[in-house]
Amino acid sequence: MRRSLPGGGAAGTGRTRAAFFPDGAALVTGDARGRLRVWDLATRRMVREAALAGRFIVDVAVSPDGRLIAAGTDEGVVRLRDARTLEEVRTLIGHRGPVAAVAFGTLDGRPIVATGGTDGTVRVWDAVNG
């Protein structure tokens, strides 16, 4: 292991997810305690933190432009957050079980979020309008 982040995970909970920002200078983590954190990789310091009302964060992703963070939760919801402030900007509701995977992409020039759930479905969402 090259480096670790102090307090980067939820010790004892068995799961922390991570995704790089496009520029590679920062990392977002989400854990089983519902904490969403942004880390500066050069300093290894947390620069932002938000709680998702105690929800278990199952997966995280960062948009290609670095402006949005998606957090898939155990409640079957994807929460889109502004990457600079971690304020929630949109909630994507549609899965009937935990959201196991989230990913950003583009379709016809528009930003999209693809999600995979434990309900066996894959959904594609407009990242701007839901």
C-alpha angles and dihedrals in degrees: 000000000000100000141345131208116238108245090356096146144032102265113218095014096092100227142073122157125204139191132181125235112240094255091054092230096106141036132204121212131190125190145189091266091061095253118148112195135180117209131199102223096202093058097026088226130134109244101179137017136182134173123226096213092277094303121151108248107217100180141359136201137179122220118246091251091049093236100110137046121200120205118191113205141200089247091068094254132119115214117203114206133189103250094218098050103015087228113150111252101172142005120213112205124183114095120102094214140016118326102240099184139021129186137169126224142139132261121188088348094305125114114251138182120216118201133188121201137197085241086077096252133120116205130192116208135189102245092210102045103018 
